[in-house]
Amino acid sequence: MSKVFKVLIANWILATTLLAPVDALAQAKDAPTKASPSRGPSDKAVAAAKARGLVWVGKNTRVYYKGGELYGKGEGEFMPEAEARKEGNREQKPADGKN
């Protein structure tokens, strides 16, 4: 009886593997991981950039941040402020209107 049971299980595993959609397997393989690039740089990289006086330029916003809540968040890159301005980016003004 146990031989029959083992054969049935082996056949079931083989059948489910062969019948699985190829696209589903490919999507599972290419699925983004928790450490996706859109998450932003590590805390260590943010601290190092801050220490060097770099600004954070948002990828699609053309706005740069010298600090604050959005510094190092989302997609973007660190660069010197002069370079950020040269590329046409503008500084994010504080919410209270003070500089």
Rosetta blueprint (number, residue, H / E / L):
1 M L
2 S H
3 K H
4 V H
5 F H
6 K H
7 V H
8 L H
9 I H
10 A H
11 N H
12 W H
13 I H
14 L H
15 A H
16 T H
17 T H
18 L H
19 L H
20 A L
21 P L
22 V H
23 D H
24 A H
25 L H
26 A H
27 Q H
28 A H
29 K H
30 D H
31 A L
32 P L
33 T L
34 K L
35 A L
36 S L
37 P H
38 S H
39 R H
40 G L
41 P L
42 S L
43 D H
44 K H
45 A H
46 V H
47 A H
48 A H
49 A H
50 K H
51 A H
52 R H
53 G L
54 L L
55 V E
56 W E
57 V E
58 G E
59 K L
60 N L
61 T L
62 R L
63 V E
64 Y E
65 Y E
66 K L
67 G L
68 G L
69 E L
70 L L
71 Y L
72 G L
73 K L
74 G L
75 E L
76 G E
77 E E
78 F E
79 M E
80 P L
81 E H
82 A H
83 E H
84 A H
85 R H
86 K H
87 E L
88 G L
89 N L
90 R E
91 E E
92 Q L
93 K L
94 P L
95 A L
96 D L
97 G L
98 K L
99 N L
